[in-house]
């Protein structure tokens, strides 16, 4: 498996682990390139809720992707 496929698979797995609404908001922003206001209008939620979902998504994705890529010998934090 190529490095690109491995990264793509890791991202898919990390996305699958997100809450359904958080994943939906993240994909609408990153894949569909919608603004927070557009996402809020389509989902009938506030722009602040969109911001919270995005923050949650980015935090969880960072945590999950960093965890899978961290070498086992790494001893500092």
PyMOL Python script that loads the backbone (N, CA, C, O; Angstrom):
from pymol import cmd

cmd.read_pdbstr("""\
ATOM      1  N   UNK A   1       0.847  -1.173   0.000  1.00  0.00           N
ATOM      2  CA  UNK A   1       0.000   0.000   0.000  1.00  0.00           C
ATOM      3  C   UNK A   1       0.898   1.244   0.000  1.00  0.00           C
ATOM      4  O   UNK A   1       1.873   1.315   0.749  1.00  0.00           O
ATOM      5  N   UNK A   2       0.565   2.207  -0.834  1.00  0.00           N
ATOM      6  CA  UNK A   2       1.374   3.412  -0.913  1.00  0.00           C
ATOM      7  C   UNK A   2       1.134   4.301   0.299  1.00  0.00           C
ATOM      8  O   UNK A   2       0.126   4.171   0.993  1.00  0.00           O
ATOM      9  N   UNK A   3       2.062   5.192   0.539  1.00  0.00           N
ATOM     10  CA  UNK A   3       1.936   6.117   1.663  1.00  0.00           C
ATOM     11  C   UNK A   3       0.680   6.963   1.569  1.00  0.00           C
ATOM     12  O   UNK A   3       0.042   7.258   2.580  1.00  0.00           O
ATOM     13  N   UNK A   4       0.329   7.349   0.359  1.00  0.00           N
ATOM     14  CA  UNK A   4      -0.877   8.177   0.167  1.00  0.00           C
ATOM     15  C   UNK A   4      -2.131   7.387   0.535  1.00  0.00           C
ATOM     16  O   UNK A   4      -3.046   7.919   1.164  1.00  0.00           O
ATOM     17  N   UNK A   5      -2.167   6.119   0.141  1.00  0.00           N
ATOM     18  CA  UNK A   5      -3.323   5.281   0.467  1.00  0.00           C
ATOM     19  C   UNK A   5      -3.415   5.038   1.974  1.00  0.00           C
ATOM     20  O   UNK A   5      -4.506   5.017   2.543  1.00  0.00           O
ATOM     21  N   UNK A   6      -2.278   4.860   2.600  1.00  0.00           N
ATOM     22  CA  UNK A   6      -2.259   4.643   4.050  1.00  0.00           C
ATOM     23  C   UNK A   6      -2.805   5.878   4.762  1.00  0.00           C
ATOM     24  O   UNK A   6      -3.640   5.763   5.659  1.00  0.00           O
ATOM     25  N   UNK A   7      -2.334   7.053   4.363  1.00  0.00           N
ATOM     26  CA  UNK A   7      -2.819   8.298   4.970  1.00  0.00           C
ATOM     27  C   UNK A   7      -4.309   8.489   4.720  1.00  0.00           C
ATOM     28  O   UNK A   7      -5.045   8.913   5.611  1.00  0.00           O
ATOM     29  N   UNK A   8      -4.750   8.174   3.503  1.00  0.00           N
ATOM     30  CA  UNK A   8      -6.163   8.304   3.171  1.00  0.00           C
ATOM     31  C   UNK A   8      -7.009   7.355   4.023  1.00  0.00           C
ATOM     32  O   UNK A   8      -8.077   7.729   4.508  1.00  0.00           O
ATOM     33  N   UNK A   9      -6.528   6.147   4.196  1.00  0.00           N
ATOM     34  CA  UNK A   9      -7.256   5.172   5.018  1.00  0.00           C
ATOM     35  C   UNK A   9      -7.302   5.607   6.482  1.00  0.00           C
ATOM     36  O   UNK A   9      -8.332   5.468   7.142  1.00  0.00           O
ATOM     37  N   UNK A  10      -6.186   6.132   6.985  1.00  0.00           N
ATOM     38  CA  UNK A  10      -6.159   6.629   8.367  1.00  0.00           C
ATOM     39  C   UNK A  10      -7.138   7.777   8.556  1.00  0.00           C
ATOM     40  O   UNK A  10      -7.826   7.855   9.574  1.00  0.00           O
ATOM     41  N   UNK A  11      -7.197   8.662   7.576  1.00  0.00           N
ATOM     42  CA  UNK A  11      -8.132   9.782   7.662  1.00  0.00           C
ATOM     43  C   UNK A  11      -9.572   9.278   7.648  1.00  0.00           C
ATOM     44  O   UNK A  11     -10.400   9.751   8.426  1.00  0.00           O
ATOM     45  N   UNK A  12      -9.877   8.330   6.777  1.00  0.00           N
ATOM     46  CA  UNK A  12     -11.227   7.763   6.726  1.00  0.00           C
ATOM     47  C   UNK A  12     -11.605   7.134   8.061  1.00  0.00           C
ATOM     48  O   UNK A  12     -12.728   7.309   8.535  1.00  0.00           O
ATOM     49  N   UNK A  13     -10.680   6.405   8.668  1.00  0.00           N
ATOM     50  CA  UNK A  13     -10.943   5.781   9.962  1.00  0.00           C
ATOM     51  C   UNK A  13     -11.147   6.834  11.044  1.00  0.00           C
ATOM     52  O   UNK A  13     -12.031   6.700  11.891  1.00  0.00           O
ATOM     53  N   UNK A  14     -10.332   7.872  11.012  1.00  0.00           N
ATOM     54  CA  UNK A  14     -10.464   8.937  12.005  1.00  0.00           C
ATOM     55  C   UNK A  14     -11.801   9.663  11.838  1.00  0.00           C
ATOM     56  O   UNK A  14     -12.466   9.979  12.825  1.00  0.00           O
ATOM     57  N   UNK A  15     -12.188   9.923  10.601  1.00  0.00           N
ATOM     58  CA  UNK A  15     -13.473  10.570  10.339  1.00  0.00           C
ATOM     59  C   UNK A  15     -14.632   9.694  10.799  1.00  0.00           C
ATOM     60  O   UNK A  15     -15.617  10.198  11.338  1.00  0.00           O
ATOM     61  N   UNK A  16     -14.520   8.398  10.592  1.00  0.00           N
ATOM     62  CA  UNK A  16     -15.585   7.474  10.996  1.00  0.00           C
ATOM     63  C   UNK A  16     -15.790   7.480  12.506  1.00  0.00           C
ATOM     64  O   UNK A  16     -16.878   7.165  12.987  1.00  0.00           O
ATOM     65  N   UNK A  17     -14.754   7.836  13.250  1.00  0.00           N
ATOM     66  CA  UNK A  17     -14.847   7.869  14.701  1.00  0.00           C
ATOM     67  C   UNK A  17     -15.476   9.133  15.263  1.00  0.00           C
ATOM     68  O   UNK A  17     -15.719   9.223  16.466  1.00  0.00           O
ATOM     69  N   UNK A  18     -15.741  10.108  14.405  1.00  0.00           N
ATOM     70  CA  UNK A  18     -16.346  11.358  14.863  1.00  0.00           C
ATOM     71  C   UNK A  18     -17.851  11.195  15.044  1.00  0.00           C
ATOM     72  O   UNK A  18     -18.477  10.334  14.426  1.00  0.00           O
ATOM     73  N   UNK A  19     -18.412  12.029  15.894  1.00  0.00           N
ATOM     74  CA  UNK A  19     -19.861  12.129  16.035  1.00  0.00           C
ATOM     75  C   UNK A  19     -20.443  12.460  14.655  1.00  0.00           C
ATOM     76  O   UNK A  19     -19.827  13.185  13.874  1.00  0.00           O
ATOM     77  N   UNK A  20     -21.616  11.931  14.366  1.00  0.00           N
ATOM     78  CA  UNK A  20     -22.207  12.090  13.038  1.00  0.00           C
ATOM     79  C   UNK A  20     -22.349  13.556  12.613  1.00  0.00           C
ATOM     80  O   UNK A  20     -21.988  13.907  11.490  1.00  0.00           O
ATOM     81  N   UNK A  21     -22.865  14.403  13.486  1.00  0.00           N
ATOM     82  CA  UNK A  21     -23.058  15.816  13.138  1.00  0.00           C
ATOM     83  C   UNK A  21     -21.707  16.510  12.968  1.00  0.00           C
ATOM     84  O   UNK A  21     -21.540  17.331  12.066  1.00  0.00           O
ATOM     85  N   UNK A  22     -20.750  16.186  13.824  1.00  0.00           N
ATOM     86  CA  UNK A  22     -19.417  16.787  13.728  1.00  0.00           C
ATOM     87  C   UNK A  22     -18.764  16.414  12.409  1.00  0.00           C
ATOM     88  O   UNK A  22     -18.164  17.262  11.750  1.00  0.00           O
ATOM     89  N   UNK A  23     -18.877  15.151  12.021  1.00  0.00           N
ATOM     90  CA  UNK A  23     -18.321  14.687  10.743  1.00  0.00           C
ATOM     91  C   UNK A  23     -19.007  15.407   9.576  1.00  0.00           C
ATOM     92  O   UNK A  23     -18.350  15.825   8.622  1.00  0.00           O
ATOM     93  N   UNK A  24     -20.328  15.546   9.664  1.00  0.00           N
ATOM     94  CA  UNK A  24     -21.086  16.216   8.614  1.00  0.00           C
ATOM     95  C   UNK A  24     -20.629  17.665   8.452  1.00  0.00           C
ATOM     96  O   UNK A  24     -20.404  18.126   7.333  1.00  0.00           O
ATOM     97  N   UNK A  25     -20.496  18.371   9.551  1.00  0.00           N
ATOM     98  CA  UNK A  25     -20.046  19.766   9.515  1.00  0.00           C
ATOM     99  C   UNK A  25     -18.632  19.844   8.944  1.00  0.00           C
ATOM    100  O   UNK A  25     -18.354  20.691   8.095  1.00  0.00           O
ATOM    101  N   UNK A  26     -17.749  18.977   9.399  1.00  0.00           N
ATOM    102  CA  UNK A  26     -16.365  18.984   8.921  1.00  0.00           C
ATOM    103  C   UNK A  26     -16.307  18.761   7.409  1.00  0.00           C
ATOM    104  O   UNK A  26     -15.589  19.470   6.703  1.00  0.00           O
ATOM    105  N   UNK A  27     -17.057  17.786   6.916  1.00  0.00           N
ATOM    106  CA  UNK A  27     -17.036  17.491   5.480  1.00  0.00           C
ATOM    107  C   UNK A  27     -17.661  18.612   4.662  1.00  0.00           C
ATOM    108  O   UNK A  27     -17.187  18.912   3.566  1.00  0.00           O
ATOM    109  N   UNK A  28     -18.707  19.229   5.170  1.00  0.00           N
ATOM    110  CA  UNK A  28     -19.317  20.352   4.454  1.00  0.00           C
ATOM    111  C   UNK A  28     -18.325  21.512   4.329  1.00  0.00           C
ATOM    112  O   UNK A  28     -18.312  22.223   3.324  1.00  0.00           O
ATOM    113  N   UNK A  29     -17.511  21.690   5.341  1.00  0.00           N
ATOM    114  CA  UNK A  29     -16.520  22.760   5.304  1.00  0.00           C
ATOM    115  C   UNK A  29     -15.325  22.387   4.422  1.00  0.00           C
ATOM    116  O   UNK A  29     -14.933  23.154   3.543  1.00  0.00           O
ATOM    117  N   UNK A  30     -14.754  21.215   4.660  1.00  0.00           N
ATOM    118  CA  UNK A  30     -13.514  20.858   3.963  1.00  0.00           C
ATOM    119  C   UNK A  30     -13.738  20.317   2.553  1.00  0.00           C
ATOM    120  O   UNK A  30     -13.002  20.679   1.635  1.00  0.00           O
ATOM    121  N   UNK A  31     -14.729  19.467   2.366  1.00  0.00           N
ATOM    122  CA  UNK A  31     -14.950  18.856   1.057  1.00  0.00           C
ATOM    123  C   UNK A  31     -15.789  19.757   0.158  1.00  0.00           C
ATOM    124  O   UNK A  31     -15.460  19.969  -1.009  1.00  0.00           O
ATOM    125  N   UNK A  32     -16.886  20.287   0.722  1.00  0.00           N
ATOM    126  CA  UNK A  32     -17.815  21.084  -0.077  1.00  0.00           C
ATOM    127  C   UNK A  32     -17.471  22.567  -0.110  1.00  0.00           C
ATOM    128  O   UNK A  32     -18.062  23.334  -0.869  1.00  0.00           O
ATOM    129  N   UNK A  33     -16.502  22.967   0.727  1.00  0.00           N
ATOM    130  CA  UNK A  33     -16.016  24.352   0.775  1.00  0.00           C
ATOM    131  C   UNK A  33     -17.110  25.359   1.131  1.00  0.00           C
ATOM    132  O   UNK A  33     -17.127  26.474   0.610  1.00  0.00           O
ATOM    133  N   UNK A  34     -18.026  24.959   2.024  1.00  0.00           N
ATOM    134  CA  UNK A  34     -19.076  25.875   2.459  1.00  0.00           C
ATOM    135  C   UNK A  34     -18.572  26.713   3.628  1.00  0.00           C
ATOM    136  O   UNK A  34     -17.756  26.256   4.428  1.00  0.00           O
ATOM    137  N   UNK A  35     -19.061  27.927   3.716  1.00  0.00           N
ATOM    138  CA  UNK A  35     -18.716  28.787   4.847  1.00  0.00           C
ATOM    139  C   UNK A  35     -19.490  28.327   6.073  1.00  0.00           C
ATOM    140  O   UNK A  35     -20.447  27.560   5.965  1.00  0.00           O
ATOM    141  N   UNK A  36     -19.070  28.798   7.233  1.00  0.00           N
ATOM    142  CA  UNK A  36     -19.777  28.438   8.463  1.00  0.00           C
ATOM    143  C   UNK A  36     -21.230  28.917   8.409  1.00  0.00           C
ATOM    144  O   UNK A  36     -22.128  28.218   8.878  1.00  0.00           O
ATOM    145  N   UNK A  37     -21.462  30.086   7.850  1.00  0.00           N
ATOM    146  CA  UNK A  37     -22.823  30.623   7.731  1.00  0.00           C
ATOM    147  C   UNK A  37     -23.677  29.734   6.825  1.00  0.00           C
ATOM    148  O   UNK A  37     -24.844  29.477   7.121  1.00  0.00           O
ATOM    149  N   UNK A  38     -23.088  29.266   5.716  1.00  0.00           N
ATOM    150  CA  UNK A  38     -23.826  28.387   4.802  1.00  0.00           C
ATOM    151  C   UNK A  38     -24.151  27.050   5.467  1.00  0.00           C
ATOM    152  O   UNK A  38     -25.255  26.526   5.317  1.00  0.00           O
ATOM    153  N   UNK A  39     -23.189  26.506   6.198  1.00  0.00           N
ATOM    154  CA  UNK A  39     -23.408  25.238   6.905  1.00  0.00           C
ATOM    155  C   UNK A  39     -24.512  25.420   7.941  1.00  0.00           C
ATOM    156  O   UNK A  39     -25.421  24.596   8.046  1.00  0.00           O
ATOM    157  N   UNK A  40     -24.423  26.502   8.701  1.00  0.00           N
ATOM    158  CA  UNK A  40     -25.427  26.784   9.733  1.00  0.00           C
ATOM    159  C   UNK A  40     -26.826  26.862   9.119  1.00  0.00           C
ATOM    160  O   UNK A  40     -27.779  26.311   9.670  1.00  0.00           O
ATOM    161  N   UNK A  41     -26.946  27.535   8.000  1.00  0.00           N
ATOM    162  CA  UNK A  41     -28.246  27.680   7.350  1.00  0.00           C
ATOM    163  C   UNK A  41     -28.773  26.332   6.849  1.00  0.00           C
ATOM    164  O   UNK A  41     -29.955  26.028   7.012  1.00  0.00           O
ATOM    165  N   UNK A  42     -27.908  25.534   6.247  1.00  0.00           N
ATOM    166  CA  UNK A  42     -28.341  24.235   5.710  1.00  0.00           C
ATOM    167  C   UNK A  42     -28.735  23.259   6.815  1.00  0.00           C
ATOM    168  O   UNK A  42     -29.649  22.454   6.637  1.00  0.00           O
ATOM    169  N   UNK A  43     -28.045  23.330   7.960  1.00  0.00           N
ATOM    170  CA  UNK A  43     -28.319  22.384   9.041  1.00  0.00           C
ATOM    171  C   UNK A  43     -29.259  22.955  10.098  1.00  0.00           C
ATOM    172  O   UNK A  43     -29.625  22.271  11.054  1.00  0.00           O
ATOM    173  N   UNK A  44     -29.640  24.207   9.915  1.00  0.00           N
ATOM    174  CA  UNK A  44     -30.525  24.885  10.860  1.00  0.00           C
ATOM    175  C   UNK A  44     -29.941  24.895  12.280  1.00  0.00           C
ATOM    176  O   UNK A  44     -30.622  24.593  13.260  1.00  0.00           O
ATOM    177  N   UNK A  45     -28.665  25.250  12.347  1.00  0.00           N
ATOM    178  CA  UNK A  45     -27.974  25.414  13.628  1.00  0.00           C
ATOM    179  C   UNK A  45     -27.279  26.772  13.604  1.00  0.00           C
ATOM    180  O   UNK A  45     -27.182  27.402  12.551  1.00  0.00           O
ATOM    181  N   UNK A  46     -26.800  27.221  14.750  1.00  0.00           N
ATOM    182  CA  UNK A  46     -26.126  28.519  14.794  1.00  0.00           C
ATOM    183  C   UNK A  46     -24.700  28.418  14.240  1.00  0.00           C
ATOM    184  O   UNK A  46     -24.110  27.338  14.189  1.00  0.00           O
ATOM    185  N   UNK A  47     -24.172  29.558  13.833  1.00  0.00           N
ATOM    186  CA  UNK A  47     -22.780  29.603  13.367  1.00  0.00           C
ATOM    187  C   UNK A  47     -21.835  29.215  14.500  1.00  0.00           C
ATOM    188  O   UNK A  47     -20.783  28.624  14.255  1.00  0.00           O
ATOM    189  N   UNK A  48     -22.203  29.542  15.735  1.00  0.00           N
ATOM    190  CA  UNK A  48     -21.385  29.167  16.897  1.00  0.00           C
ATOM    191  C   UNK A  48     -21.350  27.649  17.056  1.00  0.00           C
ATOM    192  O   UNK A  48     -20.318  27.092  17.429  1.00  0.00           O
ATOM    193  N   UNK A  49     -22.460  26.979  16.780  1.00  0.00           N
ATOM    194  CA  UNK A  49     -22.490  25.509  16.842  1.00  0.00           C
ATOM    195  C   UNK A  49     -21.580  24.919  15.768  1.00  0.00           C
ATOM    196  O   UNK A  49     -20.897  23.923  16.004  1.00  0.00           O
ATOM    197  N   UNK A  50     -21.574  25.533  14.597  1.00  0.00           N
ATOM    198  CA  UNK A  50     -20.684  25.078  13.524  1.00  0.00           C
ATOM    199  C   UNK A  50     -19.231  25.225  13.982  1.00  0.00           C
ATOM    200  O   UNK A  50     -18.420  24.322  13.779  1.00  0.00           O
ATOM    201  N   UNK A  51     -18.908  26.352  14.594  1.00  0.00           N
ATOM    202  CA  UNK A  51     -17.548  26.571  15.096  1.00  0.00           C
ATOM    203  C   UNK A  51     -17.157  25.508  16.121  1.00  0.00           C
ATOM    204  O   UNK A  51     -16.040  24.991  16.092  1.00  0.00           O
ATOM    205  N   UNK A  52     -18.083  25.184  17.026  1.00  0.00           N
ATOM    206  CA  UNK A  52     -17.802  24.155  18.040  1.00  0.00           C
ATOM    207  C   UNK A  52     -17.586  22.787  17.397  1.00  0.00           C
ATOM    208  O   UNK A  52     -16.677  22.052  17.784  1.00  0.00           O
ATOM    209  N   UNK A  53     -18.425  22.445  16.414  1.00  0.00           N
ATOM    210  CA  UNK A  53     -18.257  21.164  15.719  1.00  0.00           C
ATOM    211  C   UNK A  53     -16.915  21.109  14.993  1.00  0.00           C
ATOM    212  O   UNK A  53     -16.238  20.081  15.004  1.00  0.00           O
ATOM    213  N   UNK A  54     -16.540  22.210  14.370  1.00  0.00           N
ATOM    214  CA  UNK A  54     -15.251  22.242  13.661  1.00  0.00           C
ATOM    215  C   UNK A  54     -14.087  22.124  14.637  1.00  0.00           C
ATOM    216  O   UNK A  54     -13.124  21.402  14.375  1.00  0.00           O
ATOM    217  N   UNK A  55     -14.171  22.820  15.746  1.00  0.00           N
ATOM    218  CA  UNK A  55     -13.106  22.725  16.753  1.00  0.00           C
ATOM    219  C   UNK A  55     -13.006  21.294  17.277  1.00  0.00           C
ATOM    220  O   UNK A  55     -11.909  20.756  17.424  1.00  0.00           O
ATOM    221  N   UNK A  56     -14.152  20.683  17.557  1.00  0.00           N
ATOM    222  CA  UNK A  56     -14.159  19.294  18.023  1.00  0.00           C
ATOM    223  C   UNK A  56     -13.553  18.368  16.976  1.00  0.00           C
ATOM    224  O   UNK A  56     -12.734  17.508  17.300  1.00  0.00           O
ATOM    225  N   UNK A  57     -13.955  18.544  15.732  1.00  0.00           N
ATOM    226  CA  UNK A  57     -13.452  17.696  14.649  1.00  0.00           C
ATOM    227  C   UNK A  57     -11.941  17.831  14.499  1.00  0.00           C
ATOM    228  O   UNK A  57     -11.229  16.829  14.421  1.00  0.00           O
ATOM    229  N   UNK A  58     -11.456  19.058  14.459  1.00  0.00           N
ATOM    230  CA  UNK A  58     -10.025  19.271  14.287  1.00  0.00           C
ATOM    231  C   UNK A  58      -9.226  18.715  15.461  1.00  0.00           C
ATOM    232  O   UNK A  58      -8.159  18.130  15.274  1.00  0.00           O
ATOM    233  N   UNK A  59      -9.745  18.899  16.657  1.00  0.00           N
ATOM    234  CA  UNK A  59      -9.070  18.370  17.843  1.00  0.00           C
ATOM    235  C   UNK A  59      -9.012  16.841  17.791  1.00  0.00           C
ATOM    236  O   UNK A  59      -7.954  16.250  18.005  1.00  0.00           O
ATOM    237  N   UNK A  60     -10.139  16.211  17.509  1.00  0.00           N
ATOM    238  CA  UNK A  60     -10.192  14.744  17.470  1.00  0.00           C
ATOM    239  C   UNK A  60      -9.359  14.178  16.332  1.00  0.00           C
ATOM    240  O   UNK A  60      -8.653  13.187  16.520  1.00  0.00           O
ATOM    241  N   UNK A  61      -9.428  14.788  15.157  1.00  0.00           N
ATOM    242  CA  UNK A  61      -8.640  14.299  14.028  1.00  0.00           C
ATOM    243  C   UNK A  61      -7.152  14.437  14.306  1.00  0.00           C
ATOM    244  O   UNK A  61      -6.373  13.534  14.001  1.00  0.00           O
ATOM    245  N   UNK A  62      -6.759  15.555  14.879  1.00  0.00           N
ATOM    246  CA  UNK A  62      -5.353  15.745  15.232  1.00  0.00           C
ATOM    247  C   UNK A  62      -4.910  14.675  16.220  1.00  0.00           C
ATOM    248  O   UNK A  62      -3.849  14.072  16.060  1.00  0.00           O
ATOM    249  N   UNK A  63      -5.723  14.445  17.233  1.00  0.00           N
ATOM    250  CA  UNK A  63      -5.389  13.454  18.254  1.00  0.00           C
ATOM    251  C   UNK A  63      -5.300  12.052  17.647  1.00  0.00           C
ATOM    252  O   UNK A  63      -4.346  11.321  17.914  1.00  0.00           O
ATOM    253  N   UNK A  64      -6.282  11.678  16.836  1.00  0.00           N
ATOM    254  CA  UNK A  64      -6.317  10.335  16.262  1.00  0.00           C
ATOM    255  C   UNK A  64      -5.220  10.115  15.228  1.00  0.00           C
ATOM    256  O   UNK A  64      -4.606   9.048  15.194  1.00  0.00           O
ATOM    257  N   UNK A  65      -4.970  11.103  14.397  1.00  0.00           N
ATOM    258  CA  UNK A  65      -3.955  10.938  13.360  1.00  0.00           C
ATOM    259  C   UNK A  65      -2.549  11.010  13.941  1.00  0.00           C
ATOM    260  O   UNK A  65      -1.656  10.294  13.487  1.00  0.00           O
ATOM    261  N   UNK A  66      -2.344  11.855  14.928  1.00  0.00           N
ATOM    262  CA  UNK A  66      -1.035  11.946  15.569  1.00  0.00           C
ATOM    263  C   UNK A  66      -0.736  10.658  16.325  1.00  0.00           C
ATOM    264  O   UNK A  66       0.399  10.182  16.322  1.00  0.00           O
ATOM    265  N   UNK A  67      -1.743  10.099  16.965  1.00  0.00           N
ATOM    266  CA  UNK A  67      -1.588   8.864  17.730  1.00  0.00           C
ATOM    267  C   UNK A  67      -1.130   7.722  16.829  1.00  0.00           C
ATOM    268  O   UNK A  67      -0.248   6.953  17.211  1.00  0.00           O
ATOM    269  N   UNK A  68      -1.713   7.601  15.639  1.00  0.00           N
ATOM    270  CA  UNK A  68      -1.375   6.491  14.759  1.00  0.00           C
ATOM    271  C   UNK A  68      -0.009   6.669  14.116  1.00  0.00           C
ATOM    272  O   UNK A  68       0.605   5.688  13.695  1.00  0.00           O
ATOM    273  N   UNK A  69       0.475   7.899  14.031  1.00  0.00           N
ATOM    274  CA  UNK A  69       1.755   8.149  13.379  1.00  0.00           C
ATOM    275  C   UNK A  69       2.910   8.280  14.364  1.00  0.00           C
ATOM    276  O   UNK A  69       4.067   8.352  13.949  1.00  0.00           O
ATOM    277  N   UNK A  70       2.617   8.312  15.653  1.00  0.00           N
ATOM    278  CA  UNK A  70       3.653   8.505  16.650  1.00  0.00           C
ATOM    279  C   UNK A  70       4.507   7.240  16.777  1.00  0.00           C
ATOM    280  O   UNK A  70       3.960   6.160  17.001  1.00  0.00           O
ATOM    281  N   UNK A  71       5.817   7.343  16.642  1.00  0.00           N
ATOM    282  CA  UNK A  71       6.666   6.162  16.809  1.00  0.00           C
ATOM    283  C   UNK A  71       6.625   5.650  18.251  1.00  0.00           C
ATOM    284  O   UNK A  71       6.512   6.434  19.194  1.00  0.00           O
ATOM    285  N   UNK A  72       6.715   4.353  18.407  1.00  0.00           N
ATOM    286  CA  UNK A  72       6.634   3.754  19.741  1.00  0.00           C
ATOM    287  C   UNK A  72       7.837   4.101  20.602  1.00  0.00           C
ATOM    288  O   UNK A  72       7.740   4.044  21.828  1.00  0.00           O
ATOM    289  N   UNK A  73       8.960   4.457  20.008  1.00  0.00           N
ATOM    290  CA  UNK A  73      10.166   4.764  20.769  1.00  0.00           C
ATOM    291  C   UNK A  73      10.184   6.191  21.305  1.00  0.00           C
ATOM    292  O   UNK A  73      11.078   6.569  22.062  1.00  0.00           O
ATOM    293  N   UNK A  74       9.202   6.968  20.909  1.00  0.00           N
ATOM    294  CA  UNK A  74       9.176   8.384  21.323  1.00  0.00           C
ATOM    295  C   UNK A  74       8.956   8.487  22.832  1.00  0.00           C
ATOM    296  O   UNK A  74       7.941   8.020  23.348  1.00  0.00           O
ATOM    297  N   UNK A  75       9.898   9.093  23.530  1.00  0.00           N
ATOM    298  CA  UNK A  75       9.833   9.112  24.991  1.00  0.00           C
ATOM    299  C   UNK A  75       9.579  10.500  25.550  1.00  0.00           C
ATOM    300  O   UNK A  75       9.442  10.641  26.765  1.00  0.00           O
ATOM    301  N   UNK A  76       9.512  11.518  24.727  1.00  0.00           N
ATOM    302  CA  UNK A  76       9.195  12.857  25.243  1.00  0.00           C
ATOM    303  C   UNK A  76       7.751  13.191  24.894  1.00  0.00           C
ATOM    304  O   UNK A  76       7.157  12.595  23.995  1.00  0.00           O
ATOM    305  N   UNK A  77       7.204  14.150  25.619  1.00  0.00           N
ATOM    306  CA  UNK A  77       5.808  14.553  25.361  1.00  0.00           C
ATOM    307  C   UNK A  77       5.690  16.043  25.354  1.00  0.00           C
ATOM    308  O   UNK A  77       4.597  16.574  25.154  1.00  0.00           O
TER     309      UNK A  77
END
""", "prot")
cmd.dss("prot")
cmd.show_as("cartoon", "prot")
cmd.util.cbc("prot")
cmd.orient("prot")
